[in-house]
């Protein structure tokens, strides 16, 4: 765009100079836009690569030291000095130093922000296990494990009930059963007759089921 045949053709009029100048600016911007997009994407990929390498190194180092995913809550409980349920950056750095990870302090800060996804300045054991051991996370913190703990608590302690429910009968419909009459003998077990009583007076004799049966 800026040169045609290495100077074989050059603008000669004022309008030509204006057009060529505009073309030079547009072409430079056209080339700069994709370069900026590619550069930002490359920067993100490089940061992701560094993050993945840090996580892989941390995971392998824990395995070499004999730690598993189920040991992470105990590690956090040991280094949680203020007992707030999470590790601050200082406590996290102390834990990394104790396991002898061997990375620089600035990379420790980057690793801390990798685990601190909600950005509250604290990392708990669930966040670390979710990132490092996603397959084991459900076994330790999954809903099935919580359901087992709740059922175990309901068996060992008081039963878990819904709110505003104090009686077990509240879960059942109210059904009143009348007592059956106590009868003695075979006559009490006989089925009731399907015909009306003979003492009933009928104006038309054919309305009487007995008379209608005789007439048939």
C-alpha positions in Angstrom: 0.0 0.0 0.0 2.8 2.4 0.8 5.0 1.6 -2.3 4.1 0.5 -5.8 7.0 -1.2 -7.5 9.7 0.4 -5.2 9.0 4.0 -6.4 8.1 3.3 -10.0 4.9 5.2 -9.6 4.5 8.2 -7.3 1.7 10.7 -6.9 2.3 14.0 -8.8 -0.8 16.1 -8.0 -2.1 17.4 -4.6 -5.1 15.1 -4.8 -2.8 12.1 -5.4 -0.7 13.0 -2.3 -3.9 13.3 -0.2 -5.3 9.9 -1.4 -1.9 8.1 -0.9 -1.6 9.6 2.6 -5.1 8.4 3.5 -4.3 4.9 2.1 -1.1 4.7 4.1 -3.0 5.6 7.4 -5.8 3.1 6.7 -3.4 0.3 5.7 -1.3 0.8 8.9 -4.5 0.7 11.0 -5.7 -2.4 9.1 -2.5 -4.2 9.9 -2.4 -3.0 13.5 -5.8 -4.3 14.5 -5.2 -8.0 13.9 -1.7 -7.7 15.4 -3.2 -6.3 18.6 -5.8 -9.0 18.8 -3.2 -11.7 18.2 -0.9 -10.2 20.7 -3.5 -10.0 23.5 -4.6 -13.6 22.7 -1.0 -14.7 22.9 -0.6 -12.9 26.2 -3.6 -14.7 27.7 -2.4 -18.1 26.4 1.0 -17.5 27.9 -0.5 -16.6 31.2 -2.7 -19.7 31.1 0.4 -21.8 30.2 2.3 -20.4 33.2 -0.7 -21.0 35.5 -1.1 -24.6 34.3 2.6 -25.2 34.8 2.4 -23.9 38.3 -0.6 -26.1 39.1 1.1 -29.1 37.5 4.3 -28.5 39.5 2.3 -28.0 42.8 0.3 -31.2 42.2 3.4 -33.3 41.4 5.2 -31.9 44.4 2.4 -32.7 46.8 2.4 -36.3 45.4 6.1 -36.6 45.9 5.8 -35.4 49.5 3.1 -38.0 50.1 0.1 -35.6 50.3 -3.2 -36.4 48.7 -6.4 -34.4 48.1 -7.8 -35.6 51.4 -4.9 -34.2 53.3 -5.6 -30.6 52.0 -8.2 -29.8 54.7 -5.8 -30.9 57.5 -3.0 -28.7 56.0 -5.3 -25.7 55.9 -6.5 -26.3 59.4 -2.9 -26.4 60.6 -1.8 -23.2 58.9 -5.0 -21.3 59.5 -3.7 -19.2 62.4 -6.7 -17.0 62.9 -9.2 -19.9 62.5 -11.4 -18.0 60.0 -11.8 -21.0 57.7 -9.4 -19.7 55.0 -5.8 -18.8 54.4 -4.6 -15.3 53.7 -1.7 -14.5 51.5 0.7 -14.7 54.4 -0.6 -18.0 55.7 -0.7 -19.4 52.1 3.0 -18.4 51.7 3.9 -20.1 54.9 2.2 -23.3 53.8 4.0 -23.3 50.5 7.3 -22.8 52.2 6.6 -25.7 54.6 5.9 -28.1 51.7 9.1 -26.8 50.0 7.6 -26.0 46.7 10.6 -24.0 45.7 9.1 -21.1 43.6 9.7 -17.4 43.8 7.5 -15.1 45.9 5.9 -13.3 42.9 4.9 -16.7 41.5 3.4 -17.6 44.8 1.3 -14.5 44.7 0.1 -15.5 41.2 -0.6 -19.0 42.4 -2.6 -17.5 45.3 -4.8 -15.5 42.9 -5.3 -18.6 40.8 -7.0 -20.3 43.8 -8.8 -17.2 45.0 -11.4 -17.2 42.3 -14.0 -15.0 44.1 -11.3 -12.4 44.9 -12.0 -12.1 48.6 -8.3 -12.2 49.6 -8.6 -15.6 51.2 -8.3 -19.2 50.0 -10.1 -22.1 51.6 -9.5 -25.8 51.2 -12.5 -26.3 48.9 -11.2 -23.8 46.4 -7.7 -25.4 46.3 -9.0 -28.9 45.9 -11.5 -27.8 43.2 -8.6 -26.4 41.1 -5.9 -29.0 41.9 -8.0 -32.2 42.1 -11.3 -31.6 40.3 -12.1 -35.4 40.1 -11.6 -35.9 43.9 -13.5 -32.7 44.8 -16.9 -34.3 44.6 -15.8 -37.2 46.8 -14.8 -34.8 49.6 -17.1 -31.8 49.2 -19.9 -33.3 47.0 -23.6 -33.3 47.8 -23.5 -37.1 48.4 -20.9 -36.6 51.1 -22.9 -33.8 52.7 -26.1 -36.0 52.6 -24.2 -38.8 54.4 -23.1 -36.4 57.1 -26.6 -35.1 57.6 -28.1 -38.6 57.8 -25.3 -39.6 60.2 -26.2 -36.5 62.3 -29.9 -37.3 62.3 -29.2 -40.9 63.5 -26.7 -40.0 66.2 -28.4 -36.8 67.4 -31.9 -35.4 67.1 -33.9 -36.1 64.0 -33.9 -33.5 61.3 -37.4 -32.2 60.8 -38.9 -29.6 58.6 -39.8 -26.2 60.1 -43.1 -25.9 61.9 -43.5 -29.7 62.2 -43.3 -31.2 65.6 -45.4 -34.3 65.3 -44.8 -37.2 63.0 -48.6 -37.3 62.3 -48.2 -34.0 60.5 -46.8 -35.9 57.5 -49.8 -38.2 57.4 -53.4 -37.5 56.4 -55.9 -37.4 59.2 -58.0 -40.6 58.8 -60.5 -41.6 61.5 -61.3 -45.3 61.6 -64.5 -46.3 63.3 -64.5 -49.5 65.3 -66.2 -52.5 63.7 -69.2 -54.0 65.5 -68.4 -57.1 67.5 -70.8 -59.8 66.3 -71.1 -63.3 67.6 -72.3 -66.2 65.4 -72.4 -66.7 61.7 -75.4 -64.5 61.2 -73.4 -61.4 61.9 -71.0 -62.2 59.1 -73.7 -62.7 56.5 -73.9 -60.1 53.7 -76.7 -57.5 53.9 -79.7 -58.2 51.7 -79.9 -56.2 48.5 -83.7 -56.0 48.7 -85.5 -53.5 50.8 -87.3 -54.4 54.0 -90.7 -56.1 53.7 -92.3 -53.5 56.1 -92.1 -50.8 53.4 -95.5 -49.9 51.9 -95.6 -49.5 48.1 -98.5 -47.7 46.3 -97.9 -49.7 43.2 -97.5 -53.4 43.8 -95.1 -53.7 40.9 -92.7 -51.3 42.7 -92.2 -54.0 45.3 -89.1 -56.0 44.2 -90.6 -59.2 45.6 -93.8 -58.8 43.6 -91.9 -57.9 40.5 -89.8 -61.0 40.9 -92.9 -63.2 41.3 -94.6 -61.6 38.2 -91.5 -62.4 36.1 
